[in-house]
Amino acid sequence: MPYKEMKIEKLYYSIGEVADMFQVNTSLIRYWEKEFDIIKPKKNKKGNRFFTQADIENFHLIFHLVKERGMTLKGAKQKIKENKEDTENNFVVVTRLQEIKDLLLEIKDAL
């Protein structure tokens, strides 16, 4: 059986790394942290924020609602508060469909 290297996941991400993931400014990350109570980064004595994988997933959800679907912050907060589970499920479905679309377009271009 061939050796398969495990993918190493980080436990904590800095605010700069999170901002790079979403291609936004760090100020937007700080603002969303303040506005949405589902994001709770760990802070060290210096006040540096360290985001967990759960925080990153919540950022994905917020980013999808606000930036991709064009909802207001108030609307996104309300949607997450009222029915977070359905919102997460819809986000997963949309993400998977986008991946399938990208794959199909790649296959089409290869033909």
N, C-alpha and C positions, 0 to 999 in steps of 0.2 A: 504494500500500500504506500503510495507516495506521501512524502512529508507535506503537510498542509499547515502553513503558518497562520496562527490566529491573528485576527485583526485586533489591535490594541485600541481600546476606547479610553479616552481621558475621563477622569472623574470630574474635573473642574475646568472650566474655560474662563479666560479673562474677558473683560468687557471688549477689548480690542478684537479678540478672536471671534466673539459673537457678532460684533459689528461687521467684520469681514465676511462672515458666513452669509449675512443678509445684504451686504453691500450698502450699508447705511452708516450714518455717523454715530459715534458713541453717545452723543447727547440724546439721540432718539431712543437708544436702548435705556438710558437712565430715565427718560421721560415715561416710556412704557412701563418700566419697573414701578415708577411712582403711581401711575394711573391704574394698572391692573394688579389686583391682589393675588393673582395666581402665580406671579413671578416673585420668588423669594430667594435672592442670591445670598450666599454666605459672605460675610465680610470679615477681614482680618483687623488687627489693631490699627492699621494705617487707614482703614476704610476702603481698601481695594475690594471690588466685587468679584466673586467666583461663582459662576453659574454651573448648575448641574445639568445632566442630560434631560431631566424633567423640565427644567427652565427653558432649555433649547426647544423642546417640543412645544411648550406653551408659546414661545416666541414664533415658532412656525405657524401655529394656529392664529395668533394675533396678526402676523404678517399677511397670512392668506386673507383674513377677513378685511383688514384695513387697506392693504396695498393692492391685492389682486382682485378682490370683490368690490372695492371702493366704498366700504362701510365707514361711517363716522366712528370715532372712538367710543362715543356714547352708545351707538348701536352695537358695536362689537362687544362692549362690556355687558350690555343687556342680553345679547345672544348667548354669550358664554355663561352668564349667571343663570339664565332660564333653562338652557338645555345644553350643557357642555358636552355630554356624551354623544348626542346626535351631531353636534357641530364637529366634534373630533372624527366621528365616523364619516361624515360627508367630506371632510378634509382628506382623509386617507383615500377615499374613493377617487376624488378629484386628482390627487397626486399620482395614484396608480394609473389612472386613465391618461394623464399627461405623459407618463413614462412609456405607456404602450403606444401613444401617438408618435412620440419621438422615435421609438424603435421602428415603427412602420414607415415613417418618413425616411429614416436612414436606409431601410431595405429598399424603398422605392428609388432613392437616389443611387443605390448600388446597381440597380437593374439597367 
